[in-house]
Amino acid sequence: MDTDRLVTAVKTTLRFEGFNRPAEVSILLTDDYEIQNMNRRYRGIDKPTDVLSFPQLDASLATPPGCPVALGDVIISIPTAHRQADARGQALPDEIDLLVVHGVLHLLGYDDVTDEGAEEMNRRQEEILRQLSNEREL
């Protein structure tokens, strides 16, 4: 996996959302077995998923000047991403871009539990992915 591509997806998402402070985001690329264990342990859902996000940002805690804000962790299952990419007829790196953007939006406080939240999150995702695609064409 191209780590520069992952970094670009994170930075584009943060920039699009107006987050202009130095930030730290951890991305773990894993398999279905490991993500299923995490999904069961932290969400009570005993099946694999495509992406999990674990926010660390606590607005009540001040980050010292010059230090990056620890936003949290994004975990992506490569086998699930691969199946989804095949089902959508797109390349695996494009599917991973989508999952990174989705995960980072969760770190920033977006939630897709309600229909309204999912609609807003999907709209933002699509806008960010368009911008990301335009940046890559340059």
C-alpha positions as CSV (number, residue, x, y, z in Angstrom):
1,M,0.0,0.0,0.0
2,D,1.2,3.5,-0.9
3,T,1.6,5.3,2.4
4,D,1.9,8.6,0.6
5,R,-1.6,8.0,-0.8
6,L,-2.9,7.4,2.7
7,V,-1.3,10.5,4.1
8,T,-2.8,12.6,1.2
9,A,-6.3,11.2,1.9
10,V,-6.0,12.2,5.6
11,K,-4.6,15.6,4.8
12,T,-7.2,16.4,2.1
13,T,-10.0,15.4,4.5
14,L,-8.6,17.5,7.3
15,R,-8.1,20.5,5.0
16,F,-11.6,20.2,3.5
17,E,-13.0,20.1,7.0
18,G,-11.1,23.2,8.0
19,F,-8.9,21.4,10.5
20,N,-5.7,23.4,10.2
21,R,-3.7,22.3,13.2
22,P,-0.9,19.8,13.2
23,A,-2.6,16.4,13.7
24,E,-1.7,12.8,14.3
25,V,-3.8,10.0,12.8
26,S,-2.9,6.3,13.1
27,I,-4.0,4.0,10.3
28,L,-3.8,0.2,10.7
29,L,-4.4,-1.9,7.6
30,T,-5.4,-5.4,8.7
31,D,-7.4,-8.5,7.8
32,D,-11.0,-9.6,8.4
33,Y,-10.0,-11.8,11.4
34,E,-8.4,-8.9,13.4
35,I,-11.1,-6.3,12.5
36,Q,-13.8,-8.8,13.5
37,N,-12.1,-9.2,16.9
38,M,-12.0,-5.4,17.3
39,N,-15.6,-5.0,16.1
40,R,-16.8,-7.7,18.6
41,R,-14.7,-6.3,21.5
42,Y,-15.5,-2.6,21.0
43,R,-18.9,-2.5,19.3
44,G,-20.4,-5.9,20.3
45,I,-20.8,-6.9,16.6
46,D,-19.2,-10.3,15.9
47,K,-18.5,-9.9,12.2
48,P,-15.9,-8.2,10.1
49,T,-16.4,-4.7,8.8
50,D,-14.6,-2.4,6.4
51,V,-13.4,0.4,8.7
52,L,-13.4,1.2,12.4
53,S,-12.5,4.6,13.9
54,F,-11.5,5.3,17.4
55,P,-11.5,9.0,18.2
56,Q,-9.1,10.4,20.7
57,L,-9.8,14.1,20.4
58,D,-11.2,15.6,23.5
59,A,-12.1,19.2,23.0
60,S,-11.9,19.9,26.7
61,L,-8.1,19.1,26.7
62,A,-5.8,21.7,25.4
63,T,-2.9,20.6,23.2
64,P,0.3,22.4,23.9
65,P,1.3,24.8,21.2
66,G,3.4,23.2,18.4
67,C,2.3,19.7,19.4
68,P,0.1,17.7,17.0
69,V,-3.5,16.9,18.1
70,A,-4.0,13.2,18.4
71,L,-7.2,12.6,16.5
72,G,-7.3,8.9,16.8
73,D,-7.1,5.6,15.0
74,V,-8.5,4.3,11.7
75,I,-8.5,0.5,11.1
76,I,-9.2,-0.8,7.6
77,S,-9.7,-4.5,6.6
78,I,-7.9,-5.0,3.3
79,P,-9.9,-8.1,2.4
80,T,-13.2,-6.4,3.0
81,A,-12.0,-3.3,1.1
82,H,-11.0,-5.6,-1.8
83,R,-14.4,-7.3,-1.9
84,Q,-16.2,-3.9,-1.9
85,A,-13.9,-2.5,-4.6
86,D,-14.7,-5.5,-6.8
87,A,-18.4,-5.1,-6.1
88,R,-18.3,-1.4,-7.1
89,G,-16.0,-2.0,-10.1
90,Q,-13.3,0.2,-8.8
91,A,-9.6,-0.1,-8.0
92,L,-8.6,-1.2,-4.4
93,P,-6.7,2.1,-3.8
94,D,-9.8,4.1,-4.6
95,E,-11.8,2.0,-2.1
96,I,-9.2,2.5,0.6
97,D,-9.3,6.3,-0.1
98,L,-13.0,6.2,0.6
99,L,-12.5,4.2,3.8
100,V,-9.7,6.6,5.0
101,V,-11.9,9.6,4.4
102,H,-14.9,7.9,6.1
103,G,-12.7,7.0,9.1
104,V,-11.2,10.5,9.4
105,L,-14.7,12.0,9.3
106,H,-15.6,9.8,12.2
107,L,-12.5,11.0,14.1
108,L,-13.7,14.6,13.5
109,G,-17.1,13.8,15.1
110,Y,-19.3,12.8,12.1
111,D,-21.7,10.0,12.8
112,D,-23.7,7.9,10.4
113,V,-26.0,6.2,12.9
114,T,-29.0,8.3,11.9
115,D,-30.3,8.8,8.3
116,E,-29.5,12.5,8.5
117,G,-26.0,11.8,9.8
118,A,-25.4,9.2,7.1
119,E,-26.6,11.5,4.4
120,E,-24.4,14.4,5.6
121,M,-21.4,12.1,6.0
122,N,-21.9,10.6,2.5
123,R,-22.2,14.1,1.0
124,R,-19.0,15.2,2.7
125,Q,-17.2,12.0,1.6
126,E,-18.2,12.5,-2.0
127,E,-17.0,16.1,-2.0
128,I,-13.7,15.2,-0.4
129,L,-13.1,12.2,-2.8
130,R,-13.8,14.6,-5.8
131,Q,-11.3,17.0,-4.4
132,L,-8.8,14.2,-3.8
133,S,-9.2,13.0,-7.3
134,N,-8.7,16.5,-8.7
135,E,-5.5,16.9,-6.6
136,R,-4.2,13.6,-7.9
137,E,-4.8,14.7,-11.5
138,L,-2.5,17.7,-11.2
